[in-house]
């Protein structure tokens, strides 16, 4: 049901507004029902009938404990709802008030503070960050002789920095300081410049951690306190926090994180000292308050928490399709999130007065794309459509050319076997086998997520394949 809907209906009735409220309620409930029963696979095969799924049934099918969703329409939260369990062992359900880790959605919200500092003249986005860092310095090397790491390049991931993401720490672990994290004394490599800043795009959580330290060095307040007082509270995000470890008084409303196999994350949730990169605890409704502010400034071209010029620059796509905080697509902007035991997605439309947030407490976030497609169908959202693949008709003899053993550069082995009209991939390091289908004689795709597998052929013989950034050679028996 909608947030506080009975109370709102009573209030509207008392003040004599909108006499057709009951009809509107019915329309909204019908809309929510259509969304809940309209999930569809993000990957579809051309010619196959499209199957629709029920949201709660789909959670069970995918072994995802809980999900929370909120929709912003015309500057107001139209509805928000929780599904499934926040903590299965405690029999505690997800509600619209349940806190989730936002993962990397922490980054564009943290970027807001950097833009505030630039607007106040405290920093320049184009000045070497070492000029502002006091407790630690980013080592200069051969890549920084001419070009420097600055806040602008950190914000849009063009600083040439290492450390793409962070695994978090378990309850009871010794939590390193930020300088220790950046020097590789935690559970990740050191954050260092590995190519010329500004040269190209490469996602870096390490960069946002440097930015977090810079903010703390420039202010007597901790990063969580700065964010609470300067960004979260002014937006009304008073139930959100960057504090890590999560303070005790939040524990009763925080979702427990779960692995894809259904087991709890050690200590119920991870700890992220890399707060700007991954440490925001919030709800979909709370995140939409940030989305509402940015979208209002962008669409109305009126100053708000940030100035119009700042937001326009923030939402301009650069290398890699990235703005100064959010990821930028043709029709919308936003960010995804992936912490240990949590997945999330935020999308804000440029020309439509819509924004949505979906959060789950599982490493398996596959349902998020399915819910987004259902939302797109209901709200006629631009830029969201299923990935429709056309399967090439390779006979068993042709498929047998790909069967065999392959070896990755690190020595890991995978086996390909012909199965029906595709190939089954098995390996010791895989949690489950992968089934791929052919689009051509050199291109196959994972039937779960559409991940492409590119095969190399020489004189009619398969010699290897590549997937993502990894390559493997075929072993000759």
N, C-alpha and C positions, 0 to 999 in steps of 0.2 A: 504494500500500500504506500501511498505518497507520504512524504514527511509532513507530520502534523496536519494532515488533510482534514480530519474531523473538526479540529479546532478552528482551522481557517474557514471551513464552511459555516460553522456556527457564528464566527465573527462577521463574515460577510452578510449573513442573514440578519444579524442584529443591527447592522448599520444600513440595511436596506439597499445594498448594492447587488448588482448582477442577479436578478431573480431567476435566471436559468442556470444557476450553479450546479444543480443536480444533473442537468443534461451534460454540462461540461465535464463533471466528474465521471459520468458514464463514458463519455468520449475518451477521456484520458485513460480510464481503466481499460477500455477496449484497445486503445493504442498500445498500452503496456503489454496486454495479452498477446497482441499480434507480434510484438517484438520478441516476447518470451517464447513464442511458438514458431518463429520464423528464422531460426538459426540455419545457416547453410555453410557448407564447406568452402573455405577460401580457395581451395584447389579443386577444379572440376574438369571432367573429361568430356570433350566435345561429343555430342550425340547421346550421352547418358542423361537419364532423367535426373532432375535436381531434387534431392531429398531435403526435407525440412526437419529440424530438430527442436525439441523442447529444451529450454535452458537448464532446468533442474535435472532432467533426465540426462542431458549431455554432461553435466558436472559429474554425475555418477559414472557414466561411460568412460570418461577421461580420468577418473580417480582424482578429481580436483575438489578439495574440501569446501572452499567457499569463494564467492564472487560478490563484488559490490560495484554498483553502477550509478552514475548521475548524469543528467542531461540538462544543459543550459540552453534556454530558448528565449529569444528576445530580451536578453539581459536578466532573466530570472531562472532559477532552478525549477524546471517544469516537473521533474520527478527524480527520486532517488530511492534505491531499494537494495537490500542485501539478500543473498541466497546462500543456502548451505551453512556450513559450520565454520566459525572463527577458531574454535578449538574442539576437536572431536572428542578428546578424552574428558573434557569438562562439560560436554554437551552444551556448548555455548554457541548460539547461532550468530551469523553475520547480520548486522543491522546497518543502517545508513550511517551510524555513528562509530562503527568499528574502525580502528586505526590500522592502516597497512603501511609497510615500507614502500616508498615510491620509486626506489631504485634511481635510475639516471634522470627521472623527471625532476630530481633534486637540482639538476644542473641549470635548466632555464630559470627556475625560481631563484637560485643563488646568483645567477647572472644579473637579476634585478638590482641586487645590492652593488655589484660592480658598476652598473650604469648610474646608480645614484651617486657613487663616489666620483664618477667622471663628470656628472652634471654639476656637482658642488666644487669641482676644481681640485679635489683631493688627489686625484690621479689623472693621468692622460692615458687613454687606451693604447697609445702608440709609443709609450716610453718603456724602456727595458725594465722588466719586473724587478731586477736586482736593485734598481734605484729605490724601490719601496720596501723590499725585504730587509729585515734587520736581524732576525733570529737564525737565519739560514740563507745561504746564497746558492743559486743554481750555477753549477760549474760551467764556465765558458770552455769551449773547445774549438776544433777546426771548423765546425759548422756555424759558429757564431762570430766569426771574424768580421763579417760585414753586417749581416742581418741578425736581429736580436729577438728574443722571446718577449713579447709584450702581451698585455691583457686582451687586446683585440684578437690576437692569434690564438690565445688560450680559449677564448669564448667560442671561436668558430673552428677550432681543432686544426689550425694550420701552423702551430708553433713548432712542429717537428719533434714532439716529445714522445717518449715511450710510456709504457704502462697504460694499456687500453682500459682495463677494469680492475675491480677489487673483489676478492672472495669473502671479505668480512672476517670477523673473529668470533669464536665461541664464548659463551659465558664461562668465566674462570680463566680465560687466556690473559696473558699480560698484554695490555693494549699499548702499542708504541705511540710516542709523540709524533707530531706531523714531520718534524725534521728527520726522525728515525724512519718513518714511512718513506719519505722522499729519498733517503740514502739507502734504501733496500734492506733495512734492518727489521722490517715487519715480515709479512708473508707474500710480498711481491718484490719484483726487481726495483732497482733505483730508478727514479724519474730523471732522465737525462735527454739532452738534445741529440738526436741520431741522424738528422738531415737538416738542411738549411731552413730556418724559419721562413714561412711564407711561400715556400717552394711548391707544396702540395698539401692535400688533406689527409689526415690520419687521426681517427678518434683517439682521445687521450683523457682518461680520468685522472692521470697524473698531473696534467695541466690544471685541472680544476682544483686539485689538492694544493698546488702551488698558489693558486689564486686565493684559496681559503686562508693559507698561512699569511699571505700578503695583507688580507683584510684584518687579520688579528694583529699583525705588526703595526698597522696604521691606526688602530683603535684600542683603547684600554679595555673594551668589552670582548668577551669570547665570541666566536663566530655564531653559536646558537643564540646568544643574547642579542647580537647585532641584528640577526635575521628576524628574531621575534619582535624586536622593538621598531625596526625600520621598515620591514616588509610584511611579515605575517600579520601582526596586530593591526596595522593600518588597513589591511585588506579584509579584516574580519576573520582571518585564519587563526583564531585564538585557541583552537583545539589541535593545532598542528605544532610540531616541534622538530628541530634539528638535533636535539640533545641525544647523544650516544655515549654510554649505554642509556637505554630508555628509562627515564625515572620511574620509580615504583608506582606512583599514583596513576600512571597510564596503563599499567599491566592488565587491569581488569577489562579494559576496552580494546586491547591490542590483539590483532589476529596472530595466531601461531603459524609459523612458516612450515611448509611441508615439501619434502622431496617428491620427485615425479613418481616414485614407487609408493608414496603414501606415508612414509615415516617422518616423524617430526624433525625439524632442524634442531641440532644440539642446543639445549637451553631455550628452546621455543622460537628464538629469532636471533639473527646475527647482530654483531656490533660493528659499526662503521665509524672509525675516527675520521675517515675521508668523507666528512658530512656533506660538503658542497657537491661532491660527485655522486653520493649514493645514500645519504643518511636521513632524508626527510621522512618523518612519520606523519601521515595525514589520511584524509578520507576523500573519496571522489567529490563530494559536495564542497569540501574545503578547497581542493585544488581548483575547482571551477570558479572560485572567487578570484584567484590569480588570472585565470583565463578570461573571466568577465572584464577585468580591468584592462588587460592588454588588448583584447578584442574591441572594447569600447574606444580606447585611444586610437587604435588602428582604423576603425570604421568611421568614427565621428570626427577624427582629426582635431581632437581637443585634449589639452594637457590633463594628466591625471597624476597618479603616483610617479610616473615618468613623463617626460616631455614628448610631444608628438614627434619631433625630429629624432629623438632617441629611439622610440619604438619603430619608426619607419626604417631606421638603420638596422635595428635589431632583427627586423623581419625581412631584410634583403638577402636573398640567397647568394652565397659566394661559392668557393670551391667545395665540391662534395655535396652541394645543395644545402649548405648549412648557413644559418644566420648567426647573430651574436648571442647565442643561447639556444634557441629552438632549431629543430630541423625544419626545412622549408620545402613544401611541395607546391604544385601548381595551384591547387584549390584550398589547401589548409596548411597549418603549421602545428608543431607540437613536439612530442618526445615520447619514446618508449622507456620502460624501466625494467631492470632485471637484477634484483638482489637475491641472495641465497634464500630460497623458499618463497619468493614473491615475484610476481610479474604485473606490469601495469602499462596502460597506454593513455595518452592525452592527445586529443585532436581538437583544433580550433579552426573553424572555417573563416576564410578571408571575406567572402562576399555573402555568406549566409549567416544569419544570427543564431548560430548553433555551435556548441562545444560539448564534448563528451569525455568522460573519464571512466575507464574500466580497470578494476584491480582484482587480482586473485592471490590467494595465499598458497601458491604451489610453484614449483619449478616448471611445471607444464602450463604454459600460457596459451596453448593453441586455441582455446575457446574464445579468446579475446577477438581474434580476426573474424570468427563466426558471428559473434554478437555485433561487431561493427557492420557486417554485411546486412544483418537484420535491421539495424538502426538506419543504415543507408537506404534501404528499401522503404521504410516507414516515413522517413523525413526527407526523402529525395535528395540525399547528400551527394555533392559532386566529388569525383575523384576516388570513390570506393567501388570496386567491382571485383568479382571473383577472377582468379587466374585460370583461364580456360585453356587446357592443353589438348592438342590433337595427336593421337597415338599413331605412329608409323607401323605399318603391318610387316614386321620381320618374322619370317618363319623360323622354326626351331633350328634348322641348319645354320641360318644366318646368326641367330642368337648365340649359338655354340661358339662362334668366333670370339665372344667376349668372356666366355667361361674360363675359370682358372684362378691362379693365385697372383696377387699383386703385392708389392712392397713399397711402403712410404719411405721418404728420405730418412726418417728416424728409426727405421727398422720394423715398424708395425706391419703386420700382415693382414690382408683381407682376402676373402674367397668369394668369387662370383659363380653362381649356379643358375642354369636356365630353369625358370619356373613359369609355366603357362606362357603368356605372351610378353614376359619380361625377364628380369634378372633379380635373384635374391642375393643380398650382400650380407655376409656374416663375418664377425671378427671378435676376438677376445675382449677388445676394449669397448665394444658396442653393448649397450644395455639390452637392445633387441635388434633382430635382423631388419634390414632395410630392403624394401621392394622398389625397384625402379623400372620405368617403362620408356620405350624409345620414342623420340620425336623425329629422329633421323638416324642415319647410320653412324653418326658421331656424337649425337646429343641425346642423353637420357635424363629423366627427372625422377626425384623422390616422390612417391605417391602420397606421402604424408604432408610435406610442406613445399613441394615444387623445386627443391634444391637441385640445380643442374649438375650433371656429371658429364664432363667433356672427355671423349675418348680420342686418342691419337692413333691414326692408322697409317701404315706404310706398306705400299704394294699389297693392299688387301688384308694385311695382318694387323691386329690390335696390339699396340706396343705399350700402352699405358693409359692413364686417365688423370684428370684433375677435378677437384671439388673444392669450392671456396678458394683458399690460398694454398691448398696442399696438392702435391703431385705424387703419383705412384707409378712404378714401372711394372710391366707384366713379367712374371718369372716363367722362364721356359722350362718345362718339365722334361 
